[in-house]
């Protein structure tokens, strides 16, 4: 019998996610993967994994997990946690710190307040079978993770390691502040010409709210309506993370992790790659604006984001015993 995480409480929507299922869009399979790839990568580094190792993504509310038949080293991103012993004692675990849980100990993720998602990485990862090269869960297609569904109470996630490696615990001494964007930077198009000038101006100056109709496929926004020049239907064509479609309602939809591979609505703009992880942090009810940039600034922003990540990774330190 292998060590495992036993799910006592699953939270609202907890799934296994890695960096996504690449190379399958030609056959209609979305990439999926973590909404906030930056947070998962950092949690993995603290836990002692490669950045692309699969972890648990928890949306809006945390899970309660018990280690069974072994022990496990974990790290939590974007939320604080409580570790409960089998005898009733507790200890606190701050975000961006690793900790080892013995058999029978429980990890309880507390309120996820500032961002939409929190992540738990386990040293060594999960002993699950990849589907099309990834462990990422795509629930509409029942693919990956735990048989393609969000975690449920009494699920058990088998671990690759029966016990953590012998080393000191780690933490990020420069605790990252993951920004929740007030403004998302975009490149206009590829169908900006399908909107009148007033709608383009409105899109770039108005404030939009993330509605409860949002999910891992897209952030559905509510705000000033955008008018199409002609018909709002297109022949379906490829879409990417950050594509901002405008259907007949005139309300924009920002495509995120589980978005389909093609779409038939005009795309007024596309979010730059440096802002994709930040978009995944937007909670229902939060507001956002859009700002147009050129390709040169988008490339510079990508380099700045990568340099920031490297500086945070360089702040890794061993915890004092």
C-alpha positions in Angstrom: 0.0 0.0 0.0 1.3 3.4 -0.9 1.1 6.7 1.0 -1.9 8.8 0.0 -3.8 12.0 0.7 -7.3 11.1 1.9 -9.9 13.7 1.1 -12.1 14.6 4.2 -13.6 17.8 2.7 -13.1 18.6 -0.9 -14.0 22.3 -1.0 -16.0 24.0 -3.8 -13.8 22.8 -6.7 -10.5 21.1 -6.1 -8.7 19.4 -9.0 -5.3 18.0 -9.9 -3.6 20.4 -12.2 -0.1 20.7 -13.8 1.1 23.0 -16.5 -1.4 21.6 -19.0 -1.9 19.2 -21.8 0.1 20.5 -24.7 0.1 19.3 -28.3 -3.5 18.1 -28.3 -5.4 21.2 -29.5 -5.3 19.9 -33.1 -7.6 17.0 -32.0 -9.9 19.4 -30.0 -8.5 18.8 -26.5 -8.0 21.9 -24.4 -4.7 22.6 -22.6 -6.3 23.0 -19.1 -3.7 23.2 -16.4 -3.4 25.6 -13.4 -5.3 28.9 -13.6 -2.4 30.5 -11.8 0.6 28.7 -13.2 3.0 31.0 -11.3 1.6 30.1 -7.9 1.7 26.3 -8.7 5.3 26.6 -10.0 6.4 28.3 -6.8 4.6 25.8 -4.5 6.4 23.0 -6.3 9.8 24.6 -5.8 9.2 25.0 -2.1 8.0 21.4 -1.9 11.1 20.1 -3.7 9.6 19.4 -7.1 10.2 20.4 -10.7 8.0 23.5 -11.5 5.7 21.6 -13.8 4.8 18.8 -11.3 1.0 18.3 -10.7 -0.5 19.8 -7.5 -4.0 20.5 -6.2 -5.8 23.6 -7.3 -8.6 24.8 -4.9 -11.0 27.4 -6.0 -12.5 29.8 -3.5 -12.6 27.4 -0.5 -9.9 25.0 0.8 -9.9 21.3 1.3 -9.1 19.2 4.3 -6.7 16.3 3.6 -5.3 13.5 5.8 -2.1 11.7 5.2 -2.5 8.0 5.3 -0.1 5.0 5.2 3.0 7.1 5.2 4.2 10.7 5.5 4.3 13.6 3.0 6.1 16.9 2.6 3.7 19.7 1.4 3.8 23.3 0.5 0.9 25.7 0.1 0.6 28.7 -2.2 -1.9 31.6 -1.8 -3.4 30.6 1.5 -2.4 29.8 5.1 -3.2 26.4 6.5 -3.6 24.5 9.8 -1.9 21.1 10.5 -3.9 19.0 12.9 -2.4 16.0 14.7 -4.3 12.7 15.3 -4.2 13.7 19.0 -5.9 17.0 18.5 -2.9 19.4 18.6 -2.5 22.0 15.9 0.3 24.0 14.3 0.1 26.8 11.7 1.6 26.6 8.3 2.0 29.9 6.4 2.0 30.1 2.6 5.3 29.6 0.9 6.7 27.2 3.6 7.1 23.5 3.4 6.1 21.1 6.2 6.1 17.3 6.8 2.9 15.6 7.8 3.0 12.2 9.5 0.4 9.5 9.0 -2.9 10.6 10.5 -2.1 14.3 10.4 -4.5 16.6 8.6 -3.9 19.6 6.4 -6.8 22.1 6.5 -6.6 25.0 4.1 -8.2 28.1 5.5 -10.1 30.9 3.7 -8.8 31.8 0.2 -9.4 35.5 0.4 -7.4 37.6 -2.1 -7.2 35.4 -5.1 -9.5 32.8 -6.8 -7.2 29.8 -6.3 -4.8 28.3 -3.8 -2.4 25.4 -4.5 -1.0 22.5 -2.6 2.2 20.8 -3.8 3.3 17.4 -2.5 7.0 16.4 -2.7 7.3 13.7 -5.4 3.8 14.4 -6.8 0.9 12.0 -7.3 1.1 8.4 -8.5 -1.7 8.9 -11.1 -1.6 7.9 -14.8 -1.2 10.7 -17.2 -3.8 11.2 -19.9 -2.5 12.5 -23.2 0.7 13.4 -21.5 -0.7 15.3 -18.5 -2.4 14.9 -15.1 -4.4 18.0 -15.5 -8.1 17.6 -14.8 -10.5 18.7 -17.6 -13.9 18.0 -16.0 -16.1 18.7 -19.1 -14.3 15.9 -20.9 -13.8 13.7 -17.8 -10.1 13.6 -18.5 -7.1 13.5 -16.2 -6.7 13.8 -12.4 -9.0 11.6 -10.4 -10.9 10.0 -13.3 -11.7 13.4 -14.7 -13.7 14.8 -11.8 -13.1 17.4 -9.1 -12.1 15.8 -5.8 -14.9 14.4 -3.6 -14.9 13.4 0.0 -13.4 9.9 0.6 -11.2 10.2 -2.6 -7.6 9.0 -2.1 -4.7 10.5 -4.0 -1.8 8.0 -4.1 1.6 9.6 -3.7 4.8 8.8 -5.5 6.9 8.9 -2.3 6.1 6.8 0.8 8.1 9.3 2.9 9.8 12.7 2.3 13.4 13.0 1.3 15.8 13.7 4.2 16.4 17.4 4.1 15.5 20.6 5.9 12.1 22.3 5.3 12.2 25.3 3.0 10.5 28.7 2.6 10.6 31.7 0.4 12.3 34.4 2.4 11.0 37.0 -0.1 7.3 36.0 0.1 5.8 36.8 -3.3 2.9 39.1 -3.6 1.0 37.8 -6.5 -0.7 40.8 -8.1 -4.4 40.7 -8.9 -4.7 42.9 -11.9 -6.7 46.1 -11.9 -5.8 46.5 -15.5 -5.1 43.6 -18.0 -2.7 44.5 -20.8 -3.9 43.5 -24.2 -3.1 43.5 -27.9 -6.1 44.6 -29.9 -7.4 42.0 -32.4 -7.4 39.8 -34.2 -10.9 41.0 -35.0 -10.9 44.5 -33.6 -12.1 45.7 -37.0 -15.4 44.0 -36.3 -16.2 46.7 -33.7 -17.0 50.4 -34.1 -14.6 53.0 -32.8 -16.8 53.9 -29.9 -16.8 50.2 -28.7 -13.0 50.0 -28.9 -12.8 53.2 -26.8 -15.4 51.9 -24.4 -13.6 48.6 -24.0 -10.3 50.3 -23.2 -11.8 52.8 -20.7 -14.7 51.0 -19.0 -14.6 48.9 -15.9 -16.0 45.3 -16.1 -17.1 43.0 -13.3 -16.4 39.2 -13.2 -19.9 37.5 -13.1 -21.0 34.3 -11.3 -21.4 32.7 -14.7 -17.5 32.5 -14.9 -15.7 29.2 -14.6 -12.4 27.6 -15.7 -13.4 28.0 -19.3 -13.9 31.7 -19.3 -14.3 34.8 -17.2 -17.7 36.3 -18.2 -17.7 40.0 -17.7 -20.5 42.6 -17.2 -20.2 46.2 -18.2 -20.8 48.6 -21.0 -22.0 46.7 -24.1 -19.7 46.4 -27.1 -21.3 46.8 -30.6 -20.3 44.7 -33.6 -19.9 46.4 -36.9 -21.7 43.6 -38.7 -22.7 40.1 -37.7 -21.2 38.7 -34.5 -20.8 35.2 -36.0 -17.6 34.0 -37.5 -16.4 30.8 -39.1 -14.9 29.0 -36.1 -11.1 29.5 -35.8 -8.4 28.8 -33.3 -8.4 30.6 -29.9 -5.7 30.9 -27.2 -5.4 31.7 -23.5 -6.4 35.3 -23.0 -8.5 35.6 -26.2 -11.3 38.1 -25.4 -14.4 37.1 -27.4 -17.6 39.2 -27.7 -20.7 37.2 -28.4 -24.1 38.7 -29.4 -24.8 39.9 -25.9 -22.0 42.5 -26.3 -20.4 41.4 -23.0 -16.7 40.3 -23.3 -15.6 36.8 -22.2 -11.9 36.2 -21.4 -10.9 32.7 -22.3 -8.8 30.8 -19.7 -7.5 27.4 -18.9 -10.3 25.0 -20.0 -11.3 27.1 -23.0 -12.2 25.2 -26.2 -9.7 25.0 -29.0 -11.8 27.0 -31.5 -14.4 29.7 -31.3 -16.8 31.6 -33.6 -17.2 35.0 -31.9 -15.1 38.1 -32.8 -12.1 38.6 -30.6 -11.7 42.3 -29.7 -8.3 41.7 -28.0 -5.9 39.2 -26.6 -4.3 39.4 -23.1 -0.5 39.4 -23.2 1.2 36.3 -21.9 2.7 38.0 -18.9 -0.8 38.7 -17.5 -2.3 35.2 -18.1 -1.5 33.9 -14.6 -2.8 37.1 -13.0 -6.1 36.8 -14.9 -6.5 33.4 -13.2 -6.5 35.2 -9.8 -9.6 37.3 -10.5 -12.4 36.4 -8.3 -16.1 36.5 -9.0 -17.3 40.1 -8.2 -13.9 41.7 -8.8 -13.5 44.4 -11.4 -11.0 44.8 -14.2 -10.0 47.2 -16.9 -8.1 46.7 -20.2 -5.2 48.6 -21.5 -3.8 48.4 -25.0 -0.1 47.8 -25.5 2.1 47.0 -28.5 4.1 43.9 -29.2 7.4 45.4 -28.0 5.9 46.3 -24.6 4.3 42.8 -24.4 7.7 41.2 -25.0 9.3 43.4 -22.3 6.5 42.5 -19.8 7.2 38.8 -20.4 10.9 39.3 -19.7 10.1 41.3 -16.5 7.7 38.6 -15.3 10.4 35.9 -15.9 13.0 38.0 -14.1 10.6 38.5 -11.1 10.0 34.8 -10.9 13.8 34.1 -10.9 14.3 36.6 -8.1 11.6 35.0 -5.9 13.1 31.5 -6.6 16.5 32.8 -5.6 15.1 33.7 -2.2 14.5 30.1 -1.2 16.0 29.3 2.2 16.1 26.4 4.6 14.0 26.8 7.7 15.7 26.9 11.0 15.1 23.7 13.0 
